[in-house]
Amino acid sequence: MMRRLAVLTALAAVVLSGCSATGTGTDGGGGAKVAFLMPDIASTRYELYDSPLFKAKLTELCSDCEVIYNNANADASRQQQQANSALAQGVKAIVIDPVDSTAAASIVNTARAQGVPVIAYDRPIPDTPADYYISFDNEKIGESIGQSLVDHLKTTGAQGGLLQVNGSPTDAAAGLIKKGIHNAIDDSGFDLLAEFDTPDWQPVKAQEWVSGQITRFGTGIAGVVAANDGTGGGAIAAFKAAGGPLPPVTGNDFEVAAAQRIVAGLQYNTILKPIKTVADAAAEIAVKFMNG
């Protein structure tokens, strides 16, 4: 019998903040170029969902507009170069999911000096806020991840403590997810054995760290709170390599590989976020900015 997928649906609410973007938002832009700059390929969502969904919505709203798409592959310097190249090509708006939320302030400043609006996508840019910010409620997503595991462990009567595998330390959205997870687990009755901020969200880095914690804590690990499916997959790989029991491991982003692991009984759950919601919103705001 096929195992039922354990999938949590993210809150439909989308965070929208920034200065007013006027205009009709329909069939505007007059052949303008828009940069869509994504952060990495460690998560498959950007290539499979965000980019094509954004392009489709922009084409619907502005049939002769052009999307300049680039993925920085977790390299903040490369993303800076991609932004500079897009500006040199005359883009009228930049939509960016920053590799490094702090370093991206220079991209905002450079674009602003040229009169080009910047839309922060999924991850905020705290030091120099973009002209607009579009995202899910990442703190609530973190709470959902943590609470789902706590509830499951209490239901099953599990004993032991938790490992917390966070996202990249340079990603401000990862910090919000981390805060949300702590909101859920800090008073849960389960001890936090250790936690780790995974560089660039790389699954192999998560795997290496979890391997070390298995050596330290062994069967005392009741569960692993992983901030996304990539880090969750890395954690699962570490337990499989160790050859011991596999505790429940969470995820986030509903990657195909995660769904397969859930069906196989290897991953406890994941979170399905309606990415089309944020991709569509980003395209709509970009067109409104271009329409003045």
MOCORVEN-V51300 format. One record per residue. N is the residue number from 1. RES is the residue in one letter. SS is DSSP state (helix for helix, strand for strand, loop for the rest). D_LAST is the distance of its C-alpha to the last C-alpha in Angstrom with 2 decimals. Layout:
N;RES;SS;D_LAST
N;RES;SS;D_LAST
This chain:
1;M;loop;56.19
2;M;loop;52.54
3;R;loop;51.26
4;R;loop;48.53
5;L;loop;45.21
6;A;loop;44.47
7;V;strand;40.72
8;L;strand;38.70
9;T;strand;35.40
10;A;loop;32.68
11;L;loop;31.11
12;A;loop;28.39
13;A;loop;26.33
14;V;strand;23.34
15;V;strand;22.15
16;L;strand;18.47
17;S;strand;17.53
18;G;strand;14.88
19;C;loop;12.22
20;S;loop;10.13
21;A;loop;7.34
22;T;loop;6.14
23;G;loop;6.15
24;T;loop;9.51
25;G;loop;10.05
26;T;loop;12.58
27;D;loop;13.38
28;G;loop;9.97
29;G;loop;9.30
30;G;loop;11.87
31;G;loop;14.45
32;A;loop;12.50
33;K;strand;14.57
34;V;strand;14.31
35;A;strand;17.15
36;F;strand;19.16
37;L;strand;21.80
38;M;strand;24.68
39;P;loop;27.58
40;D;loop;30.92
41;I;loop;33.20
42;A;loop;35.65
43;S;loop;33.90
44;T;loop;33.73
45;R;helix;30.77
46;Y;helix;28.06
47;E;helix;29.58
48;L;helix;30.85
49;Y;helix;28.16
50;D;helix;24.88
51;S;helix;24.08
52;P;helix;25.11
53;L;helix;23.54
54;F;helix;20.10
55;K;helix;20.48
56;A;helix;21.69
57;K;helix;18.88
58;L;helix;16.18
59;T;helix;18.34
60;E;helix;18.62
61;L;helix;14.90
62;C;loop;14.26
63;S;loop;17.70
64;D;loop;17.20
65;C;loop;15.26
66;E;strand;17.62
67;V;strand;18.46
68;I;strand;20.26
69;Y;strand;22.57
70;N;strand;25.02
71;N;strand;27.47
72;A;loop;28.89
73;N;loop;32.22
74;A;loop;32.47
75;D;loop;32.18
76;A;helix;29.78
77;S;helix;30.40
78;R;helix;29.61
79;Q;helix;26.30
80;Q;helix;25.47
81;Q;helix;26.50
82;Q;helix;24.42
83;A;helix;21.26
84;N;helix;22.27
85;S;helix;22.96
86;A;helix;19.61
87;L;helix;17.92
88;A;helix;20.49
89;Q;loop;19.56
90;G;loop;16.00
91;V;loop;14.17
92;K;loop;10.41
93;A;strand;11.17
94;I;strand;14.62
95;V;strand;16.32
96;I;strand;19.66
97;D;loop;22.87
98;P;loop;24.66
99;V;loop;28.30
100;D;loop;28.88
101;S;loop;26.74
102;T;loop;27.96
103;A;loop;27.65
104;A;loop;24.05
105;A;helix;23.13
106;S;helix;23.51
107;I;helix;20.96
108;V;helix;18.38
109;N;helix;19.47
110;T;helix;19.47
111;A;helix;15.98
112;R;helix;14.69
113;A;helix;16.71
114;Q;loop;14.88
115;G;loop;11.34
116;V;loop;11.13
117;P;strand;10.46
118;V;strand;13.70
119;I;strand;14.60
120;A;strand;18.32
121;Y;strand;20.07
122;D;loop;23.45
123;R;loop;24.51
124;P;loop;23.21
125;I;loop;22.97
126;P;loop;24.88
127;D;loop;25.41
128;T;loop;21.84
129;P;loop;19.67
130;A;loop;16.61
131;D;loop;13.15
132;Y;strand;14.17
133;Y;strand;17.66
134;I;strand;18.88
135;S;strand;22.64
136;F;strand;25.82
137;D;loop;27.99
138;N;helix;29.90
139;E;helix;32.46
140;K;helix;33.39
141;I;helix;33.73
142;G;helix;36.12
143;E;helix;38.07
144;S;helix;38.43
145;I;helix;39.71
146;G;helix;42.23
147;Q;helix;43.38
148;S;helix;43.97
149;L;helix;46.37
150;V;helix;48.09
151;D;helix;48.72
152;H;helix;50.14
153;L;helix;52.40
154;K;helix;53.74
155;T;helix;54.41
156;T;helix;56.33
157;G;loop;58.16
158;A;loop;57.03
159;Q;loop;58.43
160;G;loop;57.01
161;G;strand;53.82
162;L;strand;50.30
163;L;strand;48.46
164;Q;strand;44.73
165;V;strand;42.76
166;N;strand;39.27
167;G;loop;36.32
168;S;loop;35.30
169;P;loop;35.69
170;T;loop;32.53
171;D;loop;30.40
172;A;helix;29.18
173;A;helix;28.93
174;A;helix;32.55
175;G;helix;33.44
176;L;helix;32.10
177;I;helix;34.10
178;K;helix;37.07
179;K;helix;36.85
180;G;helix;36.77
181;I;helix;39.79
182;H;helix;41.66
183;N;helix;40.92
184;A;helix;42.75
185;I;helix;45.63
186;D;loop;46.61
187;D;loop;48.69
188;S;loop;49.54
189;G;loop;53.12
190;F;loop;52.56
191;D;loop;52.80
192;L;strand;50.06
193;L;strand;52.16
194;A;strand;49.51
195;E;strand;45.81
196;F;strand;43.88
197;D;strand;40.35
198;T;loop;40.05
199;P;helix;38.67
200;D;helix;35.66
201;W;helix;36.62
202;Q;loop;39.35
203;P;helix;41.91
204;V;helix;44.71
205;K;helix;44.19
206;A;helix;44.37
207;Q;helix;47.49
208;E;helix;49.16
209;W;helix;48.61
210;V;helix;49.77
211;S;helix;52.83
212;G;helix;53.81
213;Q;helix;53.46
214;I;helix;55.65
215;T;helix;58.28
216;R;helix;57.99
217;F;helix;57.86
218;G;helix;59.20
219;T;helix;59.66
220;G;helix;58.46
221;I;strand;54.88
222;A;strand;54.16
223;G;strand;50.58
224;V;strand;47.54
225;V;strand;44.10
226;A;strand;41.78
227;A;loop;38.03
228;N;loop;37.20
229;D;helix;39.12
230;G;helix;39.43
231;T;helix;41.12
232;G;helix;43.09
233;G;helix;44.30
234;G;helix;45.36
235;A;helix;47.30
236;I;helix;49.01
237;A;helix;49.99
238;A;helix;51.61
239;F;helix;53.71
240;K;helix;54.74
241;A;helix;55.86
242;A;helix;57.81
243;G;loop;59.66
244;G;loop;59.80
245;P;loop;58.42
246;L;loop;54.71
247;P;loop;53.18
248;P;strand;50.12
249;V;strand;46.91
250;T;loop;43.42
251;G;loop;40.20
252;N;loop;36.51
253;D;loop;34.06
254;F;loop;36.51
255;E;loop;37.17
256;V;helix;39.62
257;A;helix;42.18
258;A;helix;42.01
259;A;helix;42.65
260;Q;helix;45.60
261;R;helix;46.94
262;I;helix;46.74
263;V;helix;48.65
264;A;loop;51.17
265;G;loop;51.63
266;L;loop;50.36
267;Q;loop;47.12
268;Y;loop;47.02
269;N;loop;43.47
270;T;strand;39.78
271;I;strand;36.52
272;L;strand;34.39
273;K;loop;30.69
274;P;loop;28.41
275;I;helix;26.21
276;K;helix;24.41
277;T;helix;22.94
278;V;helix;21.19
279;A;helix;20.38
280;D;helix;18.74
281;A;helix;16.78
282;A;helix;15.56
283;A;helix;14.48
284;E;helix;12.70
285;I;helix;10.75
286;A;helix;10.04
287;V;helix;8.72
288;K;helix;6.48
289;F;helix;5.14
290;M;helix;5.27
291;N;loop;3.80
292;G;loop;0.00
